[in-house]
Amino acid sequence: MESYKCIALSTAHITERDAGILSSLSSEMIMIRKTGFFIKLYEELEHNHFSSLSIATNKMIEHCHQNGARLIELDRDAQINYDLAIFDW
């Protein structure tokens, strides 16, 4: 059985543009939800960089990876982490 750590963060940590890009990148690693997204992370950090996403979103992904997460739940109702960039959209 496989298990891994998930970090839940507010969608306020991504730009509206990045939300549109994530919607178009939907794959086995990115899943769209009514209230946000799931982003599954690779073990190797360099494989989790998305050149089409903003620097802030890539830094948020890196932050989650460095904290042991292999899944990010971005949800409009999740908590805001004030150590990360915040966007009001």
Residue pairs with C-beta under 8 A, 6 or more apart in sequence:
4 69
4 70
4 71
5 67
5 68
5 69
5 70
5 71
6 69
6 70
6 71
6 72
6 73
7 64
7 67
7 69
7 71
7 72
7 73
8 72
8 73
8 74
8 75
8 78
8 79
9 60
9 64
9 72
9 73
9 74
9 75
9 78
9 79
9 80
9 81
9 84
10 74
10 75
10 76
10 77
10 78
10 79
10 80
10 81
10 86
11 19
11 35
11 36
11 37
11 74
11 75
11 76
11 78
12 80
12 86
12 87
12 88
12 89
13 56
13 57
13 60
13 74
13 80
13 81
13 84
13 85
13 86
13 87
14 22
14 53
14 54
14 56
14 57
14 60
14 74
14 87
15 54
15 56
15 57
15 87
15 89
16 87
16 89
17 54
18 53
18 54
18 57
19 37
19 89
21 50
21 52
21 53
22 30
22 32
22 37
22 39
22 53
23 32
25 50
25 52
26 32
28 40
29 39
29 40
29 41
29 42
30 37
30 38
30 39
30 40
31 37
31 38
31 40
33 75
35 75
35 76
35 77
36 73
36 74
36 75
36 76
36 78
37 72
37 73
37 74
38 71
38 72
38 73
38 74
39 61
39 71
39 72
39 74
40 70
40 71
41 48
41 61
41 64
41 65
41 69
41 70
41 71
41 72
42 48
43 70
45 62
45 65
45 66
48 61
48 62
48 65
49 58
49 61
49 62
50 57
50 58
50 61
53 61
56 84
56 85
56 87
59 84
59 85
60 72
60 84
60 85
61 72
63 83
63 84
64 72
80 86
